[in-house]
């Protein structure tokens, strides 16, 4: 009895702590609590009551009205919990880029700039987002309120939402107040910083693994719900189009919700660097994408025209014939999109190879510059002859640009544009800035090389998680589609069976009610969910592995074809079994 009481008390205390955290988070918003309640919470509450009224008075089937108040409940819950989610997003944004910011600060600290200038320079980097804002607040406290740098760091450590950043500010404040140089502290901090980053990174991957299992359970549950929505109207007489459309809406809602959760939980580690999407460096990517999208749109129009019975005189000639099943009409128009997907995927593999080679290159470059006491151009003259794999052409081009007296800033910028790698861009910029401000090339090269090697090792684990998720999504696509169309075929068979009975001997229509079924419309709805599932699954895969969204077009096309062929195969198999 005492054990049960203790557990209940523990759960109550946990609930109180959660509520306290939520209420405290209201004070961290950019607006006052009173204004937030009047602008956000009050309208959300009104919307919830409107959904309750609509549920009572709406002339819709019960299965369609039930989800309406759930939507209102979701809106009011989102409004109530948004401040906590907002702080959580800021914490995630800080921890995702913390390793880059500390590395950048370390590079700057080894140069001839003051310790406040280190903070000021990082604060100007808009790409660092929330971390740049926190550095700017430290600078503001020093410049405006005449506080010392250690006092400013200590004060901000009590207000930042991230425990990692708070600990960093606390340690930095203590170090500065004791008289230690900031460069010594930051160099000694590298191992701790990368260990924290690896812990956060691995924790995010573990959370994604849990979400993967939960996602599979939810999708299978929604699959059963959709099958019931197809079959149950046979007995109840409810319009099956309404029930199927309602469950499909819930299906889409669940998938979109999981996608946003996964996008929030995935570690920030992009592969690509494309600052100018339409620039000359990227024409070989966007030209195939634009062309194939145009072809896909044209084929979609022709497929729709063929299904509606409109003939422009060329439809039959290009393969859209009336005998094709409806799912095939959906799959054919999206097929050209696999071409730009393959183009992006090929370049993405090269980017990963360049990332693997860059630590060796930057370490060799820094060591050679320090040993020879010469310029980057002179060192690259011999270094470009070494084999750095996929990075070799970019290194050779960098040497040629520097050799013809192109400014180092422009030459390195073109180097990062050619490599198209996010990590290479960030670390090259750090090396260039540190070199220009008087930093030791060997120290910079070793620092950058060591940190980037750690990130590459973490990316390997992320790749393994992505492979597992990809296989799961393909399996779910095939299994759910099979279940959808099995249910539809059962209804179609019952409809044909009821029509063949002698209704004068037995009124079979009182037991099985199939008159309201429009098989073609339901087939279209089920096919649309196949396409939506393929698109969202492709986005989910690219979100987890950090790749470019366009490279996910491969998975989109393949999953669309897998779902559509599974639908056709299911219909054919059921028909063949009935004939036997």
Secondary structure, DSSP 8 states (H G I E B T S, - for coil): -HHHHHHHHHHHHHHHHHHHHHHHHGGGSSS-HHHHIIIIIHHHHHHHHHHHHHHHH--S-HHHHHHHHHHHHHHHHHHHHHHHHHHHHHHHHHHHHHHHHHHHHHHHHTTTS-HHHHHHHHHT-GGGTHHHHHHHHHHHHHHHH---HHHHHHHHHTT-S-HHHHHHHHHHHHHHHTT--HHHHHHHHHHHHHHHHHHHHHHHHHHHHHHHHHHHHHHHHHHHHHHHHHHTHHHH---HHHHHHHHHHHHHHHHHHHHHHHHHHS-----B--S-TTSGGGHHHHHHHHHHHHHHHHHHHHHHHHHHT---SSTTTTT--TTS-HHHHHHHHHTTHHHHHHHHHHHHHHHHHHHHHHHHHHHHHHHHHHHHT--HHHHHHHHTTS--GGGHHHHHHHHHHHHTT--HHHHHHHHHHHHTBHHHHHHHHHHHHHHHTT--HHHHHHHHHHHHHHHHHHHHHHHHHHHHHHHHHHHHHHHHHHHHHHHHHHHHHHHHHHHHS-TTT--GGGT---TT--HHHHHHHHHHHHHHHHHHHHHHHHHHHT--GGGGHHHHHHHHHHHHHHHHHHHHHHHHHHH-
